[in-house]
Amino acid sequence: METPKLKLLSRAMQAYTWRMQALSANIANLDTPDYQRVSVTFEETLQEVRHAVPGSRDVTDVKPKMRVEEGPPVLENELMELADTQMRTQFATRALKEHFSMLRISITGRTG
C-alpha cells in the first residue's frame, strides 16, 4: 500500500539519485568544451504546489525534472550542491526508515 508520504519520499529519493548523477556528470565534464551544466528540480516545484490554491494540485504529483542549464558547471558550486544533496538524502532515508518502522509496529504490534 503506497501512502502519500511514501509516494512523496519515493519521488524525493528519485530526485536525489538523479541529482547525484547530474552533479557527477557536471564534475566529470568541468574541462569539456561547450559542456552545459545539468540540474534536477524538485523542491522548487514542491514548494509551489504546497503554496498554491488548496486542492488545485496534490504534492504527491510532483516529479523531479532534469534540465540543461545555460553555461558550464563551476566546481565550487557543484561541490556545495553535492553536500546539500547528501544531507537531503540522509534526511529522506531517515524519514523512510521511520515510516517503515511505524508500518512494522502497526502490523506486528511490537517495536523490536
N, C-alpha and C positions, 0 to 999 in steps of 0.2 A: 504494500500500500504506500503510494507516494503522497506524502503530506505536502502542503505548500512550503513549509520550512525546508523539507528535504529537497524539493524541486529547486528552491532558490539557492540553497547551499551547493547543489549539484551544478547549477549554472555558474556560480561563483568559482567553483573549482575548475570548471571548463575554461573560464576566462583567465584564471591564473596560470593554467597549463599553457594556454595559447600565448599569454603574455611572456612567460619564461622562454618559450620557443622564439618569439619575436625578438626579445631582448638578446638572446644568444645569437640570433642571426645578425642583429644590428652590431653587436660587439665583434663578431667574426668578420664583418664587412666594413669595418671602420676605414680601411685604406683602399677599398674598392671604388674606383672612379664611377661617378654617376649613380652610386647606390642611394636609394631613397629609404629613409627610416620607416620601419613598420611598427604600428602600435595596435593595441587592443583596447576597446572601450567597453565598459560595463557599468562601473559605479556611477558615471555621469548620467547615463540613461536611467538607471535605477532611481537616482535622486529625483530626476524629472518626473518619473511616474509616481513616486511617493508624494510629491508636492502638487500633482495635478488634481483636477476635479475628482473627488471620490467616486469610484465606480466606473470611471472612464476607461481605465486600463488596470489590469492586475499585475502586481510586481512579479509574479511568477512567470509572466510572459516575456520578461526582459531577457534578452540573449546577448552574449558577448559578440562584438563585431571587430573584425580585423580590417585595418585600413593602412594605406600607404600615405605617409606624411610628405610634406614639402621639405626638401633639404636632407643633408646627411646626418647620421647619428653623431652625438657628442659623447665621448667616453664617460665623463663625469656624470652626465645626466642619465645615461644608461645604467651605470652602477648604482646611482641613487634609486632609480626605479626598480632595479633588481632587488635591492634591500627592502624596499617598500612591499614589493610583491611577495617576498619571502615571509614577511610579517603577516600579510593578509592571508597567505596560505596556511600559516600556523594557526591563525585565529579561526579560519573556516574549518580546519581539521579538528580543532578542539570542540567547535560547535557540533560537528558531525558526530564526534565521539560521545558527547553529551546526549545528543538526540537518540543515538542507538542504545546508549545505556538506559535511557528512560523507557525505550521500547522493550528492552530486555526485562526491566523491572515490571512493566505492566503485563508482560506475558508470563513471566515465571513467578512474580511476587517476591523475588529475592534480589538483594542488592549486590551480592557477591558471586 
